């Protein structure tokens, strides 16, 4: 099974705490959150631009013979 488990997460957070210190962690967390938000909005932006530039044509009804 891939992914992190509790012991690995505790070790990773401990190393991050040692590297950056407790005063920098809120700034890093805030920057990470803003980055993720910008990335998500960037994923949806091209779809919205395509809808504005070239809207899909309405489907035509098939006439019965």
ROLOFI-341599 format. One record per residue: x, y, z of N, C-alpha, C, O, CB in turn; residue number from 0; chain; residue in three letters. Coordinates in Angstrom, 2 decimals, m for minus. Atoms other than C-alpha are relative to their C-alpha. Glycine has a CB too. Example, Ala and Ser with C-alpha at 12.3 -4.5 7.8 and 13.67 -1.06 7.14 Angstrom:
2
n_east=0.89 n_north=m1.19 n_up=0.00 ca_east=12.30 ca_north=m4.50 ca_up=7.80 c_east=0.90 c_north=1.20 c_up=0.00 o_east=1.94 o_north=1.18 o_up=0.66 cb_east=m0.99 cb_north=0.03 cb_up=1.25 n=0 chain=A res=ALA
n_east=m0.82 n_north=m1.19 n_up=m0.06 ca_east=13.67 ca_north=m1.06 ca_up=7.14 c_east=m0.77 c_north=1.09 c_up=0.73 o_east=m0.26 o_north=2.20 o_up=0.90 cb_east=0.41 cb_north=0.46 cb_up=m1.42 n=1 chain=A res=SER
//
This chain:
65
n_east=0.85 n_north=m1.18 n_up=0.00 ca_east=0.00 ca_north=0.00 ca_up=0.00 c_east=0.89 c_north=1.24 c_up=0.00 o_east=1.79 o_north=1.37 o_up=0.83 cb_east=m0.96 cb_north=0.00 cb_up=1.22 n=0 chain=A res=UNK
n_east=m0.78 n_north=m1.22 n_up=0.10 ca_east=1.41 ca_north=3.35 ca_up=m1.04 c_east=m0.56 c_north=1.08 c_up=0.92 o_east=m1.74 o_north=1.05 o_up=1.28 cb_east=0.04 cb_north=0.50 cb_up=m1.44 n=1 chain=A res=UNK
n_east=0.45 n_north=m1.11 n_up=m0.83 ca_east=1.24 ca_north=6.46 ca_up=1.08 c_east=0.80 c_north=0.06 c_up=1.30 o_east=1.64 o_north=m0.80 o_up=1.57 cb_east=m1.49 cb_north=m0.12 cb_up=0.30 n=2 chain=A res=UNK
n_east=m0.68 n_north=m0.17 n_up=m1.27 ca_east=2.42 ca_north=7.71 ca_up=4.43 c_east=m0.85 c_north=m0.60 c_up=1.12 o_east=m2.08 o_north=m0.62 o_up=1.05 cb_east=0.28 cb_north=1.49 cb_up=0.28 n=3 chain=A res=UNK
n_east=0.65 n_north=0.50 n_up=m1.19 ca_east=1.61 ca_north=6.13 ca_up=7.75 c_east=0.39 c_north=0.92 c_up=1.15 o_east=1.25 o_north=1.78 o_up=0.97 cb_east=0.39 cb_north=m1.50 cb_up=0.29 n=4 chain=A res=UNK
n_east=m0.25 n_north=m0.90 n_up=m1.12 ca_east=1.66 ca_north=7.78 ca_up=11.18 c_east=1.47 c_north=0.13 c_up=0.37 o_east=1.92 o_north=1.26 o_up=0.55 cb_east=m0.77 cb_north=m0.47 cb_up=1.20 n=5 chain=A res=UNK
n_east=m1.42 n_north=m0.19 n_up=m0.37 ca_east=5.33 ca_north=7.05 ca_up=12.03 c_east=0.76 c_north=0.84 c_up=m1.03 o_east=1.58 o_north=1.68 o_up=m0.66 cb_east=0.68 cb_north=m1.36 cb_up=0.16 n=6 chain=A res=UNK
n_east=m0.68 n_north=m0.78 n_up=1.03 ca_east=6.51 ca_north=8.44 ca_up=8.67 c_east=m0.41 c_north=1.47 c_up=0.06 o_east=0.42 o_north=2.36 o_up=m0.11 cb_east=m0.29 cb_north=m0.57 cb_up=m1.38 n=7 chain=A res=UNK
n_east=0.48 n_north=m1.38 n_up=m0.08 ca_east=4.32 ca_north=11.54 ca_up=9.04 c_east=0.63 c_north=0.73 c_up=1.17 o_east=1.01 o_north=1.90 o_up=1.04 cb_east=m1.51 cb_north=0.03 cb_up=0.11 n=8 chain=A res=UNK
n_east=m0.61 n_north=m0.63 n_up=m1.18 ca_east=5.67 ca_north=12.25 ca_up=12.52 c_east=1.46 c_north=0.33 c_up=m0.28 o_east=1.93 o_north=1.40 o_up=0.10 cb_east=m0.12 cb_north=m0.92 cb_up=1.23 n=9 chain=A res=UNK
n_east=m1.40 n_north=m0.25 n_up=0.33 ca_east=9.24 ca_north=11.94 ca_up=11.26 c_east=0.13 c_north=1.16 c_up=m0.98 o_east=0.98 o_north=2.03 o_up=m0.80 cb_east=0.66 cb_north=m1.26 cb_up=m0.59 n=10 chain=A res=UNK
n_east=m0.04 n_north=m1.08 n_up=0.98 ca_east=8.57 ca_north=14.21 ca_up=8.27 c_east=m0.31 c_north=1.34 c_up=0.67 o_east=0.41 o_north=2.31 o_up=0.43 cb_east=m0.99 cb_north=m0.27 cb_up=m1.14 n=11 chain=A res=UNK
n_east=0.33 n_north=m1.25 n_up=m0.67 ca_east=6.90 ca_north=16.86 ca_up=10.43 c_east=1.11 c_north=0.43 c_up=0.97 o_east=1.38 o_north=1.62 o_up=1.12 cb_east=m1.33 cb_north=m0.14 cb_up=0.76 n=12 chain=A res=UNK
n_east=m1.12 n_north=m0.32 n_up=m0.89 ca_east=9.76 ca_north=16.65 ca_up=12.94 c_east=1.17 c_north=0.59 c_up=m0.75 o_east=1.79 o_north=1.55 o_up=m0.29 cb_east=0.44 cb_north=m1.23 cb_up=0.75 n=13 chain=A res=UNK
n_east=m1.10 n_north=m0.53 n_up=0.81 ca_east=12.36 ca_north=17.21 ca_up=10.23 c_east=m0.34 c_north=1.40 c_up=m0.52 o_east=0.52 o_north=2.28 o_up=m0.52 cb_east=0.30 cb_north=m0.95 cb_up=m1.19 n=14 chain=A res=UNK
n_east=0.41 n_north=m1.32 n_up=0.47 ca_east=10.38 ca_north=20.13 ca_up=8.80 c_east=0.08 c_north=1.01 c_up=1.14 o_east=0.51 o_north=2.15 o_up=0.93 cb_east=m1.43 cb_north=m0.05 cb_up=m0.58 n=15 chain=A res=UNK
n_east=m0.08 n_north=m0.89 n_up=m1.16 ca_east=10.11 ca_north=21.64 ca_up=12.28 c_east=1.45 c_north=0.35 c_up=0.31 o_east=1.75 o_north=1.50 o_up=0.64 cb_east=m0.66 cb_north=m0.65 cb_up=1.21 n=16 chain=A res=UNK
n_east=m1.42 n_north=m0.28 n_up=m0.27 ca_east=13.87 ca_north=21.30 ca_up=12.78 c_east=0.62 c_north=0.90 c_up=m1.07 o_east=1.44 o_north=1.76 o_up=m0.76 cb_east=0.78 cb_north=m1.31 cb_up=0.09 n=17 chain=A res=UNK
n_east=m0.58 n_north=m0.79 n_up=1.09 ca_east=14.68 ca_north=22.79 ca_up=9.37 c_east=m0.47 c_north=1.46 c_up=0.00 o_east=0.33 o_north=2.37 o_up=m0.18 cb_east=m0.33 cb_north=m0.64 cb_up=m1.32 n=18 chain=A res=UNK
n_east=0.55 n_north=m1.34 n_up=0.16 ca_east=12.38 ca_north=25.80 ca_up=9.41 c_east=m0.31 c_north=0.71 c_up=1.31 o_east=m0.35 o_north=1.94 o_up=1.34 cb_east=m1.25 cb_north=m0.07 cb_up=m0.81 n=19 chain=A res=UNK
n_east=0.31 n_north=m0.63 n_up=m1.29 ca_east=11.56 ca_north=26.41 ca_up=13.07 c_east=m1.48 c_north=0.27 c_up=0.14 o_east=m2.22 o_north=0.32 o_up=m0.84 cb_east=0.78 cb_north=1.29 cb_up=0.16 n=20 chain=A res=UNK
n_east=1.44 n_north=m0.18 n_up=m0.25 ca_east=8.20 ca_north=27.04 ca_up=14.70 c_east=m0.55 c_north=1.34 c_up=m0.50 o_east=m1.76 o_north=1.45 o_up=m0.74 cb_east=m0.27 cb_north=m0.11 cb_up=1.47 n=21 chain=A res=UNK
n_east=0.49 n_north=m1.31 n_up=0.44 ca_east=8.00 ca_north=30.70 ca_up=13.59 c_east=m0.30 c_north=0.02 c_up=m1.49 o_east=m1.16 o_north=0.78 o_up=m1.94 cb_east=1.01 cb_north=1.09 cb_up=0.33 n=22 chain=A res=UNK
n_east=0.18 n_north=0.01 n_up=1.45 ca_east=8.21 ca_north=29.91 ca_up=9.87 c_east=m1.12 c_north=m0.94 c_up=m0.46 o_east=m1.62 o_north=m0.79 o_up=m1.57 cb_east=1.29 cb_north=m0.40 cb_up=m0.67 n=23 chain=A res=UNK
n_east=1.00 n_north=0.99 n_up=0.42 ca_east=5.70 ca_north=27.02 ca_up=9.81 c_east=m1.34 c_north=0.61 c_up=m0.42 o_east=m1.89 o_north=0.18 o_up=m1.43 cb_east=m0.23 cb_north=m0.98 cb_up=1.12 n=24 chain=A res=UNK
n_east=1.27 n_north=m0.59 n_up=0.47 ca_east=2.54 ca_north=29.20 ca_up=9.65 c_east=0.15 c_north=0.69 c_up=m1.36 o_east=m0.75 o_north=0.62 o_up=m2.20 cb_east=m0.52 cb_north=1.01 cb_up=1.02 n=25 chain=A res=UNK
n_east=m0.22 n_north=m0.65 n_up=1.29 ca_east=4.04 ca_north=31.19 ca_up=6.77 c_east=0.10 c_north=m1.04 c_up=m1.12 o_east=m0.45 o_north=m0.84 o_up=m2.20 cb_east=1.28 cb_north=0.85 cb_up=0.04 n=26 chain=A res=UNK
n_east=m0.14 n_north=1.06 n_up=1.00 ca_east=4.96 ca_north=28.01 ca_up=4.91 c_east=m1.34 c_north=m0.64 c_up=m0.29 o_east=m1.67 o_north=m0.91 o_up=m1.45 cb_east=1.00 cb_north=m1.07 cb_up=0.47 n=27 chain=A res=UNK
n_east=1.32 n_north=0.58 n_up=0.19 ca_east=1.51 ca_north=26.54 ca_up=5.48 c_east=m0.92 c_north=0.92 c_up=m0.79 o_east=m1.67 o_north=0.46 o_up=m1.65 cb_east=m0.62 cb_north=m0.30 cb_up=1.34 n=28 chain=A res=UNK
n_east=0.81 n_north=m0.96 n_up=0.74 ca_east=m0.16 ca_north=29.71 ca_up=4.23 c_east=0.40 c_north=0.05 c_up=m1.47 o_east=m0.45 o_north=0.06 o_up=m2.35 cb_east=0.13 cb_north=1.40 cb_up=0.63 n=29 chain=A res=UNK
n_east=m0.47 n_north=m0.04 n_up=1.39 ca_east=2.01 ca_north=29.83 ca_up=1.12 c_east=m0.38 c_north=m1.28 c_up=m0.74 o_east=m0.73 o_north=m1.23 o_up=m1.92 cb_east=1.53 cb_north=0.20 cb_up=m0.04 n=30 chain=A res=UNK
n_east=0.38 n_north=1.27 n_up=0.62 ca_east=1.32 ca_north=26.16 ca_up=0.43 c_east=m1.49 c_north=m0.02 c_up=m0.32 o_east=m1.88 o_north=m0.48 o_up=m1.39 cb_east=0.36 cb_north=m1.18 cb_up=0.93 n=31 chain=A res=UNK
n_east=1.44 n_north=m0.06 n_up=0.24 ca_east=m2.43 ca_north=26.69 ca_up=0.78 c_east=m0.35 c_north=0.91 c_up=m1.17 o_east=m1.21 o_north=0.57 o_up=m1.98 cb_east=m0.70 cb_north=0.47 cb_up=1.24 n=32 chain=A res=UNK
n_east=0.24 n_north=m0.91 n_up=1.12 ca_east=m2.36 ca_north=29.67 ca_up=m1.59 c_east=0.45 c_north=m0.62 c_up=m1.32 o_east=m0.19 o_north=m0.42 o_up=m2.35 cb_east=0.72 cb_north=1.33 cb_up=0.24 n=33 chain=A res=UNK
n_east=m0.49 n_north=0.66 n_up=1.21 ca_east=m0.32 ca_north=27.66 ca_up=m4.09 c_east=m0.98 c_north=m1.05 c_up=m0.49 o_east=m1.24 o_north=m1.15 o_up=m1.69 cb_east=1.37 cb_north=m0.63 cb_up=0.27 n=34 chain=A res=UNK
n_east=0.96 n_north=1.05 n_up=0.37 ca_east=m2.79 ca_north=24.78 ca_up=m4.05 c_east=m1.27 c_north=0.63 c_up=m0.56 o_east=m1.83 o_north=0.15 o_up=m1.54 cb_east=m0.33 cb_north=m0.90 cb_up=1.21 n=35 chain=A res=UNK
n_east=1.19 n_north=m0.69 n_up=0.48 ca_east=m5.72 ca_north=27.19 ca_up=m4.46 c_east=0.22 c_north=0.56 c_up=m1.40 o_east=m0.65 o_north=0.44 o_up=m2.26 cb_east=m0.40 cb_north=1.12 cb_up=0.96 n=36 chain=A res=UNK
n_east=m0.31 n_north=m0.55 n_up=1.31 ca_east=m4.03 ca_north=28.91 ca_up=m7.41 c_east=0.10 c_north=m1.11 c_up=m1.04 o_east=m0.33 o_north=m0.94 o_up=m2.18 cb_east=1.30 cb_north=0.81 cb_up=0.05 n=37 chain=A res=UNK
n_east=m0.13 n_north=1.13 n_up=0.92 ca_east=m3.24 ca_north=25.55 ca_up=m9.00 c_east=m1.38 c_north=m0.53 c_up=m0.39 o_east=m1.64 o_north=m0.80 o_up=m1.56 cb_east=0.84 cb_north=m1.13 cb_up=0.63 n=38 chain=A res=UNK
n_east=1.35 n_north=0.50 n_up=0.29 ca_east=m6.86 ca_north=24.38 ca_up=m8.70 c_east=m0.76 c_north=0.96 c_up=m0.90 o_east=m1.45 o_north=0.54 o_up=m1.82 cb_east=m0.77 cb_north=m0.23 cb_up=1.29 n=39 chain=A res=UNK
n_east=0.70 n_north=m0.97 n_up=0.85 ca_east=m8.21 ca_north=27.61 ca_up=m10.17 c_east=0.62 c_north=0.03 c_up=m1.39 o_east=m0.09 o_north=0.29 o_up=m2.37 cb_east=0.03 cb_north=1.41 cb_up=0.63 n=40 chain=A res=UNK
n_east=m0.65 n_north=0.06 n_up=1.30 ca_east=m5.66 ca_north=27.33 ca_up=m12.97 c_east=m0.44 c_north=m1.19 c_up=m0.82 o_east=m0.42 o_north=m1.13 o_up=m2.05 cb_east=1.48 cb_north=m0.04 cb_up=0.18 n=41 chain=A res=UNK
n_east=0.49 n_north=1.17 n_up=0.72 ca_east=m6.99 ca_north=23.90 ca_up=m13.85 c_east=m1.35 c_north=0.27 c_up=m0.65 o_east=m1.64 o_north=m0.25 o_up=m1.73 cb_east=m0.11 cb_north=m1.19 cb_up=0.93 n=42 chain=A res=UNK
n_east=1.35 n_north=m0.27 n_up=0.49 ca_east=m10.52 ca_north=25.23 ca_up=m14.34 c_east=m0.04 c_north=1.19 c_up=m0.96 o_east=m1.00 o_north=1.34 o_up=m1.72 cb_east=m0.94 cb_north=0.24 cb_up=1.16 n=43 chain=A res=UNK
n_east=0.00 n_north=m1.21 n_up=0.81 ca_east=m9.55 ca_north=28.47 ca_up=m16.07 c_east=m0.04 c_north=m0.26 c_up=m1.51 o_east=m0.82 o_north=0.41 o_up=m2.19 cb_east=1.22 cb_north=0.81 cb_up=0.32 n=44 chain=A res=UNK
n_east=0.07 n_north=0.23 n_up=1.45 ca_east=m8.87 ca_north=27.07 ca_up=m19.58 c_east=m1.38 c_north=m0.46 c_up=m0.47 o_east=m1.81 o_north=m0.08 o_up=m1.56 cb_east=1.03 cb_north=m1.04 cb_up=m0.41 n=45 chain=A res=UNK
n_east=1.34 n_north=0.45 n_up=0.38 ca_east=m12.29 ca_north=25.37 ca_up=m19.64 c_east=m0.95 c_north=1.18 c_up=m0.09 o_east=m1.77 o_north=1.26 o_up=m1.01 cb_east=m0.53 cb_north=m1.04 cb_up=1.01 n=46 chain=A res=UNK
n_east=0.88 n_north=m1.17 n_up=0.01 ca_east=m14.01 ca_north=28.65 ca_up=m18.78 c_east=0.33 c_north=0.90 c_up=m1.20 o_east=m0.58 o_north=1.47 o_up=m1.80 cb_east=0.14 cb_north=0.78 cb_up=1.31 n=47 chain=A res=UNK
n_east=m0.38 n_north=m0.83 n_up=1.14 ca_east=m12.03 ca_north=30.50 ca_up=m21.45 c_east=m0.51 c_north=m0.62 c_up=m1.30 o_east=m0.93 o_north=0.11 o_up=m2.20 cb_east=1.52 cb_north=0.17 cb_up=m0.05 n=48 chain=A res=UNK
n_east=0.50 n_north=0.65 n_up=1.21 ca_east=m13.00 ca_north=27.93 ca_up=m24.07 c_east=m1.50 c_north=0.21 c_up=m0.15 o_east=m1.99 o_north=0.40 o_up=m1.26 cb_east=0.33 cb_north=m1.49 cb_up=0.03 n=49 chain=A res=UNK
n_east=1.45 n_north=m0.20 n_up=0.06 ca_east=m16.67 ca_north=28.30 ca_up=m23.19 c_east=m0.33 c_north=1.42 c_up=m0.45 o_east=m1.31 o_north=1.64 o_up=m1.17 cb_east=m0.63 cb_north=m0.28 cb_up=1.37 n=50 chain=A res=UNK
n_east=0.24 n_north=m1.38 n_up=0.39 ca_east=m16.42 ca_north=32.09 ca_up=m23.60 c_east=0.33 c_north=0.23 c_up=m1.47 o_east=m0.39 o_north=0.96 o_up=m2.15 cb_east=0.82 cb_north=0.95 cb_up=0.88 n=51 chain=A res=UNK
n_east=m0.46 n_north=m0.23 n_up=1.37 ca_east=m14.56 ca_north=31.95 ca_up=m26.92 c_east=m0.87 c_north=m0.74 c_up=m1.00 o_east=m1.33 o_north=m0.14 o_up=m1.97 cb_east=1.45 cb_north=m0.42 cb_up=m0.15 n=52 chain=A res=UNK
n_east=0.74 n_north=0.80 n_up=0.97 ca_east=m16.39 ca_north=29.14 ca_up=m28.68 c_east=m1.05 c_north=m0.83 c_up=0.72 o_east=m0.79 o_north=m1.97 o_up=1.10 cb_east=0.96 cb_north=m0.92 cb_up=m0.80 n=53 chain=A res=UNK
n_east=1.04 n_north=0.79 n_up=m0.66 ca_east=m19.68 ca_north=28.09 ca_up=m27.11 c_east=m0.43 c_north=m1.16 c_up=m0.89 o_east=m0.37 o_north=m1.08 o_up=m2.11 cb_east=m1.21 cb_north=0.88 cb_up=0.36 n=54 chain=A res=UNK
n_east=0.43 n_north=1.18 n_up=0.74 ca_east=m20.97 ca_north=24.71 ca_up=m28.12 c_east=m1.31 c_north=0.29 c_up=m0.74 o_east=m2.20 o_north=0.93 o_up=m0.18 cb_east=m0.18 cb_north=m1.21 cb_up=0.96 n=55 chain=A res=UNK
n_east=1.26 n_north=m0.23 n_up=0.73 ca_east=m23.65 ca_north=24.77 ca_up=m30.82 c_east=m1.11 c_north=m0.84 c_up=0.59 o_east=m0.88 o_north=m1.91 o_up=1.15 cb_east=0.18 cb_north=m0.32 cb_up=m1.50 n=56 chain=A res=UNK
n_east=1.16 n_north=0.73 n_up=m0.50 ca_east=m27.13 ca_north=23.71 ca_up=m29.86 c_east=m0.23 c_north=m1.22 c_up=m0.88 o_east=m0.08 o_north=m1.14 o_up=m2.09 cb_east=m1.26 cb_north=0.91 cb_up=0.04 n=57 chain=A res=UNK
n_east=0.25 n_north=1.21 n_up=0.80 ca_east=m27.98 ca_north=20.18 ca_up=m30.95 c_east=m1.23 c_north=0.21 c_up=m0.89 o_east=m2.23 o_north=0.79 o_up=m0.48 cb_east=m0.19 cb_north=m1.23 cb_up=0.91 n=58 chain=A res=UNK
n_east=1.11 n_north=m0.13 n_up=0.96 ca_east=m30.22 ca_north=20.03 ca_up=m34.00 c_east=m0.94 c_north=m1.18 c_up=0.16 o_east=m0.53 o_north=m2.30 o_up=0.48 cb_east=0.53 cb_north=0.09 cb_up=m1.46 n=59 chain=A res=UNK
n_east=0.98 n_north=1.07 n_up=m0.07 ca_east=m33.42 ca_north=18.05 ca_up=m33.99 c_east=0.01 c_north=m0.77 c_up=m1.32 o_east=0.15 o_north=m0.19 o_up=m2.40 cb_east=m1.43 cb_north=0.56 cb_up=0.30 n=60 chain=A res=UNK
n_east=0.05 n_north=0.86 n_up=1.18 ca_east=m33.59 ca_north=15.16 ca_up=m36.38 c_east=m1.46 c_north=m0.07 c_up=m0.45 o_east=m2.34 o_north=m0.50 o_up=0.30 cb_east=0.59 cb_north=m1.44 cb_up=0.30 n=61 chain=A res=UNK
n_east=1.38 n_north=0.02 n_up=0.49 ca_east=m36.67 ca_north=15.48 ca_up=m38.53 c_east=m0.36 c_north=m1.42 c_up=m0.43 o_east=0.45 o_north=m2.15 o_up=m1.00 cb_east=m0.19 cb_north=1.00 cb_up=m1.20 n=62 chain=A res=UNK
n_east=0.47 n_north=1.34 n_up=0.36 ca_east=m38.71 ca_north=12.35 ca_up=m39.03 c_east=m0.50 c_north=0.01 c_up=m1.45 o_east=m1.14 o_north=0.97 o_up=m1.88 cb_east=m1.13 cb_north=m0.47 cb_up=0.97 n=63 chain=A res=UNK
n_east=0.41 n_north=0.07 n_up=1.40 ca_east=m39.33 ca_north=11.26 ca_up=m42.60 c_east=m1.28 c_north=m0.72 c_up=m0.13 o_east=m1.79 o_north=m0.89 o_up=m1.24 cb_east=1.04 cb_north=m0.66 cb_up=m0.84 n=64 chain=A res=UNK
//
